[in-house]
Amino acid sequence: MAAQEPNMMQVQDKSMWRALLLSYNKLGEECFVDCVHDFTSKKPTKPETKCANNCLQKHARVTQRITQRISEFQMTKMEGMEAPTAQR
């Protein structure tokens, strides 16, 4: 019976993938809505392509910065937790 139950890592991996795909879809939708205004041609125009690239690059920079700040916060938190144990 225990073999049929997913372990915690599988559940976490599945929820991480779900969050990643939801984020990806939301980003695509937001950039599309912001950049595409004309549906008279099959191919995107140069301004639409430039707008979409700028949108994606900006999102990538923001995500990178947020990840960096979270990492810095976690390091500070870990250092704060280690300090009291080092004094013993």
OpenMM code with the backbone's topology and positions (N, CA, C; nanometers):
from openmm import Vec3, app, unit

residues = "MET ALA ALA GLN GLU PRO ASN MET MET GLN VAL GLN ASP LYS SER MET TRP ARG ALA LEU LEU LEU SER TYR ASN LYS LEU GLY GLU GLU CYS PHE VAL ASP CYS VAL HIS ASP PHE THR SER LYS LYS PRO THR LYS PRO GLU THR LYS CYS ALA ASN ASN CYS LEU GLN LYS HIS ALA ARG VAL THR GLN ARG ILE THR GLN ARG ILE SER GLU PHE GLN MET THR LYS MET GLU GLY MET GLU ALA PRO THR ALA GLN ARG".split()
positions = [
    Vec3(0.0811, -0.1193, 0.0000),
    Vec3(0.0000, 0.0000, 0.0000),
    Vec3(0.0861, 0.1266, 0.0000),
    Vec3(0.1959, 0.1237, 0.0748),
    Vec3(0.2822, 0.2410, 0.0834),
    Vec3(0.3489, 0.2725, -0.0501),
    Vec3(0.3683, 0.1709, -0.1329),
    Vec3(0.4313, 0.1923, -0.2628),
    Vec3(0.3428, 0.2731, -0.3562),
    Vec3(0.2134, 0.2727, -0.3341),
    Vec3(0.1208, 0.3460, -0.4194),
    Vec3(0.1131, 0.4932, -0.3840),
    Vec3(0.1482, 0.5291, -0.2626),
    Vec3(0.1413, 0.6672, -0.2173),
    Vec3(0.2631, 0.7441, -0.2684),
    Vec3(0.2434, 0.8620, -0.3261),
    Vec3(0.3592, 0.9404, -0.3712),
    Vec3(0.4374, 0.9927, -0.2518),
    Vec3(0.5695, 0.9915, -0.2630),
    Vec3(0.6481, 1.0446, -0.1525),
    Vec3(0.6483, 1.1977, -0.1588),
    Vec3(0.6994, 1.2579, -0.0550),
    Vec3(0.6948, 1.4036, -0.0418),
    Vec3(0.7719, 1.4742, -0.1530),
    Vec3(0.8845, 1.4170, -0.1965),
    Vec3(0.9637, 1.4789, -0.3035),
    Vec3(0.8854, 1.4823, -0.4346),
    Vec3(0.8122, 1.3772, -0.4645),
    Vec3(0.7329, 1.3734, -0.5868),
    Vec3(0.6240, 1.4799, -0.5829),
    Vec3(0.5617, 1.4961, -0.4678),
    Vec3(0.4567, 1.5972, -0.4533),
    Vec3(0.5158, 1.7369, -0.4698),
    Vec3(0.6325, 1.7608, -0.4089),
    Vec3(0.6974, 1.8911, -0.4208),
    Vec3(0.7402, 1.9179, -0.5641),
    Vec3(0.7971, 1.8168, -0.6310),
    Vec3(0.8381, 1.8329, -0.7704),
    Vec3(0.7185, 1.8654, -0.8586),
    Vec3(0.6097, 1.7965, -0.8356),
    Vec3(0.4887, 1.8190, -0.9151),
    Vec3(0.4338, 1.9601, -0.8927),
    Vec3(0.4331, 2.0054, -0.7679),
    Vec3(0.3821, 2.1398, -0.7400),
    Vec3(0.4772, 2.2470, -0.7932),
    Vec3(0.6097, 2.2191, -0.7924),
    Vec3(0.7050, 2.3146, -0.8501),
    Vec3(0.6829, 2.3283, -1.0005),
    Vec3(0.6650, 2.2149, -1.0694),
    Vec3(0.6406, 2.2179, -1.2133),
    Vec3(0.5100, 2.2901, -1.2431),
    Vec3(0.4098, 2.2663, -1.1630),
    Vec3(0.2802, 2.3320, -1.1835),
    Vec3(0.2956, 2.4832, -1.1697),
    Vec3(0.3645, 2.5266, -1.0647),
    Vec3(0.3864, 2.6695, -1.0429),
    Vec3(0.4667, 2.7300, -1.1566),
    Vec3(0.5690, 2.6583, -1.2040),
    Vec3(0.6511, 2.7070, -1.3145),
    Vec3(0.5677, 2.7233, -1.4416),
    Vec3(0.4869, 2.6237, -1.4728),
    Vec3(0.4054, 2.6308, -1.5941),
    Vec3(0.2979, 2.7382, -1.5844),
    Vec3(0.2383, 2.7546, -1.4671),
    Vec3(0.1402, 2.8615, -1.4498),
    Vec3(0.2056, 2.9986, -1.4677),
    Vec3(0.3252, 3.0138, -1.4115),
    Vec3(0.3987, 3.1394, -1.4256),
    Vec3(0.4338, 3.1654, -1.5719),
    Vec3(0.4793, 3.0639, -1.6410),
    Vec3(0.5143, 3.0745, -1.7825),
    Vec3(0.3927, 3.1153, -1.8652),
    Vec3(0.2794, 3.0509, -1.8407),
    Vec3(0.1567, 3.0839, -1.9144),
    Vec3(0.1100, 3.2261, -1.8851),
    Vec3(0.1181, 3.2667, -1.7595),
    Vec3(0.0774, 3.4028, -1.7218),
    Vec3(0.1675, 3.5065, -1.7885),
    Vec3(0.2966, 3.4797, -1.7902),
    Vec3(0.3914, 3.5709, -1.8554),
    Vec3(0.3611, 3.5828, -2.0041),
    Vec3(0.3402, 3.4694, -2.0693),
    Vec3(0.3078, 3.4711, -2.2123),
    Vec3(0.1817, 3.5503, -2.2404),
    Vec3(0.0824, 3.5320, -2.1569),
    Vec3(-0.0438, 3.6047, -2.1755),
    Vec3(-0.0245, 3.7549, -2.1543),
    Vec3(0.0466, 3.7912, -2.0483),
    Vec3(0.0678, 3.9335, -2.0200),
    Vec3(0.1459, 4.0018, -2.1314),
    Vec3(0.2517, 3.9394, -2.1782),
    Vec3(0.3315, 3.9992, -2.2854),
    Vec3(0.2507, 4.0055, -2.4150),
    Vec3(0.1727, 3.9040, -2.4422),
    Vec3(0.0889, 3.9032, -2.5622),
    Vec3(-0.0133, 4.0168, -2.5574),
    Vec3(-0.0822, 4.0295, -2.4452),
    Vec3(-0.1843, 4.1338, -2.4317),
    Vec3(-0.1219, 4.2732, -2.4423),
    Vec3(-0.0033, 4.2898, -2.3840),
    Vec3(0.0637, 4.4203, -2.3873),
    Vec3(0.1197, 4.4552, -2.5253),
    Vec3(0.1586, 4.3533, -2.6030),
    Vec3(0.2351, 4.3802, -2.7241),
    Vec3(0.1603, 4.3592, -2.8551),
    Vec3(0.0603, 4.2754, -2.8574),
    Vec3(-0.0072, 4.2433, -2.9829),
    Vec3(-0.1420, 4.3158, -2.9875),
    Vec3(-0.1553, 4.4044, -3.0879),
    Vec3(-0.2772, 4.4841, -3.0992),
    Vec3(-0.3414, 4.4736, -3.2375),
    Vec3(-0.2721, 4.4087, -3.3298),
    Vec3(-0.3191, 4.4034, -3.4679),
    Vec3(-0.3166, 4.2587, -3.5161),
    Vec3(-0.4296, 4.2101, -3.5622),
    Vec3(-0.4385, 4.0714, -3.6073),
    Vec3(-0.4601, 4.0621, -3.7582),
    Vec3(-0.4049, 4.1582, -3.8317),
    Vec3(-0.4254, 4.1591, -3.9772),
    Vec3(-0.3192, 4.0795, -4.0522),
    Vec3(-0.2143, 4.0327, -3.9835),
    Vec3(-0.1114, 3.9526, -4.0504),
    Vec3(-0.0824, 3.8273, -3.9678),
    Vec3(-0.0297, 3.7264, -4.0357),
    Vec3(0.0017, 3.6014, -3.9676),
    Vec3(0.1253, 3.6140, -3.8790),
    Vec3(0.2225, 3.6896, -3.9277),
    Vec3(0.3489, 3.7035, -3.8553),
    Vec3(0.3452, 3.8281, -3.7665),
    Vec3(0.4168, 3.8219, -3.6530),
    Vec3(0.4239, 3.9421, -3.5689),
    Vec3(0.5049, 4.0516, -3.6374),
    Vec3(0.4652, 4.1742, -3.6147),
    Vec3(0.5379, 4.2874, -3.6711),
    Vec3(0.6657, 4.3110, -3.5905),
    Vec3(0.7550, 4.3925, -3.6461),
    Vec3(0.8800, 4.4233, -3.5751),
    Vec3(0.8531, 4.4897, -3.4395),
    Vec3(0.7614, 4.5882, -3.4328),
    Vec3(0.7336, 4.6472, -3.3009),
    Vec3(0.6766, 4.5454, -3.2009),
    Vec3(0.5935, 4.4530, -3.2486),
    Vec3(0.5387, 4.3506, -3.1593),
    Vec3(0.6494, 4.2584, -3.1083),
    Vec3(0.7387, 4.2201, -3.1974),
    Vec3(0.8503, 4.1332, -3.1597),
    Vec3(0.9412, 4.2034, -3.0600),
    Vec3(0.9707, 4.3307, -3.0863),
    Vec3(1.0557, 4.4076, -2.9955),
    Vec3(0.9889, 4.4218, -2.8587),
    Vec3(0.8608, 4.4516, -2.8587),
    Vec3(0.7858, 4.4660, -2.7335),
    Vec3(0.7886, 4.3349, -2.6550),
    Vec3(0.7634, 4.2220, -2.7224),
    Vec3(0.7619, 4.0916, -2.6558),
    Vec3(0.9000, 4.0588, -2.5986),
    Vec3(1.0050, 4.0855, -2.6744),
    Vec3(1.1411, 4.0610, -2.6249),
    Vec3(1.1710, 4.1457, -2.5025),
    Vec3(1.1330, 4.2742, -2.5064),
    Vec3(1.1539, 4.3617, -2.3910),
    Vec3(1.0764, 4.3113, -2.2699),
    Vec3(0.9546, 4.2686, -2.2922),
    Vec3(0.8698, 4.2164, -2.1849),
    Vec3(0.9348, 4.0944, -2.1198),
    Vec3(0.9806, 4.0014, -2.2018),
    Vec3(1.0426, 3.8795, -2.1500),
    Vec3(1.1738, 3.9091, -2.0780),
    Vec3(1.2541, 3.9991, -2.1345),
    Vec3(1.3811, 4.0350, -2.0707),
    Vec3(1.3581, 4.1019, -1.9361),
    Vec3(1.2605, 4.1895, -1.9304),
    Vec3(1.2302, 4.2580, -1.8051),
    Vec3(1.1846, 4.1569, -1.6997),
    Vec3(1.0996, 4.0653, -1.7391),
    Vec3(1.0534, 3.9626, -1.6463),
    Vec3(1.1707, 3.8781, -1.5975),
    Vec3(1.2617, 3.8426, -1.6873),
    Vec3(1.3784, 3.7623, -1.6493),
    Vec3(1.4653, 3.8381, -1.5490),
    Vec3(1.4868, 3.9674, -1.5717),
    Vec3(1.5675, 4.0480, -1.4792),
    Vec3(1.5006, 4.0580, -1.3424),
    Vec3(1.3703, 4.0788, -1.3418),
    Vec3(1.2971, 4.0895, -1.2147),
    Vec3(1.3039, 3.9571, -1.1393),
    Vec3(1.2822, 3.8477, -1.2091),
    Vec3(1.2870, 3.7161, -1.1459),
    Vec3(1.4255, 3.6882, -1.0898),
    Vec3(1.5285, 3.7239, -1.1649),
    Vec3(1.6660, 3.7045, -1.1186),
    Vec3(1.6923, 3.7872, -0.9926),
    Vec3(1.6459, 3.9092, -0.9923),
    Vec3(1.6675, 3.9972, -0.8762),
    Vec3(1.5919, 3.9456, -0.7536),
    Vec3(1.4695, 3.8998, -0.7732),
    Vec3(1.3920, 3.8458, -0.6614),
    Vec3(1.4614, 3.7223, -0.6047),
    Vec3(1.5084, 3.6345, -0.6928),
    Vec3(1.5785, 3.5142, -0.6496),
    Vec3(1.7042, 3.5501, -0.5713),
    Vec3(1.7757, 3.6507, -0.6178),
    Vec3(1.8969, 3.6958, -0.5494),
    Vec3(1.8635, 3.7478, -0.4095),
    Vec3(1.7587, 3.8271, -0.3988),
    Vec3(1.7202, 3.8835, -0.2689),
    Vec3(1.6748, 3.7744, -0.1724),
    Vec3(1.6008, 3.6759, -0.2225),
    Vec3(1.5581, 3.5645, -0.1375),
    Vec3(1.6795, 3.4881, -0.0868),
    Vec3(1.7750, 3.4651, -0.1759),
    Vec3(1.8972, 3.3959, -0.1367),
    Vec3(1.9733, 3.4744, -0.0303),
    Vec3(1.9840, 3.6046, -0.0488),
    Vec3(2.0515, 3.6892, 0.0505),
    Vec3(1.9793, 3.6836, 0.1843),
    Vec3(1.8470, 3.6878, 0.1809),
    Vec3(1.7676, 3.6819, 0.3030),
    Vec3(1.7896, 3.5485, 0.3746),
    Vec3(1.7902, 3.4389, 0.2994),
    Vec3(1.8105, 3.3077, 0.3594),
    Vec3(1.9500, 3.2942, 0.4195),
    Vec3(2.0497, 3.3496, 0.3513),
    Vec3(2.1856, 3.3452, 0.4052),
    Vec3(2.1946, 3.4238, 0.5363),
    Vec3(2.1328, 3.5407, 0.5405),
    Vec3(2.1319, 3.6220, 0.6613),
    Vec3(2.0602, 3.5482, 0.7741),
    Vec3(1.9514, 3.4848, 0.7402),
    Vec3(1.8741, 3.4094, 0.8391),
    Vec3(1.9568, 3.2930, 0.8936),
    Vec3(2.0259, 3.2214, 0.8049),
    Vec3(2.1091, 3.1088, 0.8475),
    Vec3(2.2256, 3.1564, 0.9351),
    Vec3(2.2855, 3.2691, 0.8999),
    Vec3(2.3943, 3.3237, 0.9806),
    Vec3(2.3440, 3.3631, 1.1185),
    Vec3(2.2234, 3.4176, 1.1242),
    Vec3(2.1632, 3.4547, 1.2525),
    Vec3(2.1344, 3.3339, 1.3397),
    Vec3(2.1010, 3.2225, 1.2783),
    Vec3(2.0728, 3.1005, 1.3534),
    Vec3(2.2002, 3.0343, 1.4025),
    Vec3(2.3101, 3.0511, 1.3285),
    Vec3(2.4361, 2.9898, 1.3662),
    Vec3(2.5061, 3.0658, 1.4776),
    Vec3(2.4854, 3.1953, 1.4876),
    Vec3(2.5542, 3.2772, 1.5861),
    Vec3(2.5276, 3.2307, 1.7299),
    Vec3(2.4029, 3.2092, 1.7726),
    Vec3(2.3801, 3.1662, 1.9115),
    Vec3(2.4419, 3.0288, 1.9411),
    Vec3(2.4441, 2.9384, 1.8460),
    Vec3(2.5016, 2.8058, 1.8716),
    Vec3(2.6542, 2.8122, 1.8790),
    Vec3(2.7153, 2.9070, 1.8112),
    Vec3(2.8613, 2.9201, 1.8138),
    Vec3(2.9090, 2.9744, 1.9480),
    Vec3(2.8250, 3.0476, 2.0191),
    Vec3(2.8642, 3.1075, 2.1474),
    Vec3(2.8659, 3.0052, 2.2601),
    Vec3(2.8045, 2.8912, 2.2446),
    Vec3(2.7968, 2.7913, 2.3506),
    Vec3(2.9254, 2.7258, 2.3779),
] * unit.nanometer
topology = app.Topology()
chain = topology.addChain("A")
for resn in residues:
    res = topology.addResidue(resn, chain)
    for name in ("N", "CA", "C"):
        topology.addAtom(name, app.Element.getBySymbol(name[0]), res)
